[in-house]
């Protein structure tokens, strides 16, 4: 289980092995933070 680089919550895996989030600049980001920060997400890292 990976943790979000912004909010430190655990990122869940789907049954196919995919994550509910994304990887930006080598760091994991959860889908909630993606929705919250939108296009400013890269600046938060």
C-alpha positions as a Markdown table, in Angstrom:
| # | Residue | x | y | z |
|---|---|---|---|---|
| 1 | Unk | 0.0 | 0.0 | 0.0 |
| 2 | Unk | 1.3 | 3.4 | -1.0 |
| 3 | Unk | 0.6 | 6.6 | 0.8 |
| 4 | Unk | -0.4 | 9.9 | -0.7 |
| 5 | Unk | 2.4 | 12.5 | -0.8 |
| 6 | Unk | 0.1 | 15.3 | 0.1 |
| 7 | Unk | -2.4 | 14.0 | 2.7 |
| 8 | Unk | -0.6 | 10.9 | 3.8 |
| 9 | Unk | -3.7 | 8.7 | 3.5 |
| 10 | Unk | -3.4 | 5.1 | 2.1 |
| 11 | Unk | -4.1 | 4.7 | -1.6 |
| 12 | Unk | -6.3 | 1.7 | -2.2 |
| 13 | Unk | -5.6 | -0.9 | -4.9 |
| 14 | Unk | -8.3 | -2.2 | -7.3 |
| 15 | Unk | -8.7 | -6.0 | -7.9 |
| 16 | Unk | -6.7 | -5.6 | -11.1 |
| 17 | Unk | -3.7 | -4.1 | -9.3 |
| 18 | Unk | -4.4 | -0.5 | -10.3 |
| 19 | Unk | -4.4 | 2.3 | -7.8 |
| 20 | Unk | -7.1 | 4.9 | -7.0 |
| 21 | Unk | -4.9 | 7.9 | -7.8 |
| 22 | Unk | -1.9 | 8.7 | -10.0 |
| 23 | Unk | 1.9 | 9.1 | -9.9 |
| 24 | Unk | 3.3 | 12.5 | -10.5 |
| 25 | Unk | 7.1 | 13.2 | -10.4 |
| 26 | Unk | 7.6 | 9.7 | -8.9 |
| 27 | Unk | 5.2 | 10.4 | -6.0 |
| 28 | Unk | 1.8 | 8.8 | -5.4 |
| 29 | Unk | -1.3 | 11.1 | -5.2 |
| 30 | Unk | -4.7 | 9.9 | -4.1 |
| 31 | Unk | -7.9 | 10.7 | -6.1 |
| 32 | Unk | -9.3 | 13.0 | -3.4 |
| 33 | Unk | -6.2 | 15.3 | -3.6 |
| 34 | Unk | -6.4 | 15.2 | -7.4 |
| 35 | Unk | -10.0 | 16.5 | -7.2 |
| 36 | Unk | -9.1 | 19.1 | -4.5 |
| 37 | Unk | -6.1 | 20.6 | -6.2 |
| 38 | Unk | -6.8 | 20.0 | -9.9 |
| 39 | Unk | -4.2 | 21.6 | -12.2 |
| 40 | Unk | -2.2 | 23.0 | -9.2 |
| 41 | Unk | -1.3 | 19.5 | -8.1 |
| 42 | Unk | 2.3 | 19.6 | -9.4 |
| 43 | Unk | 2.9 | 22.8 | -7.4 |
| 44 | Unk | 1.8 | 21.0 | -4.2 |
| 45 | Unk | 4.6 | 18.4 | -4.6 |
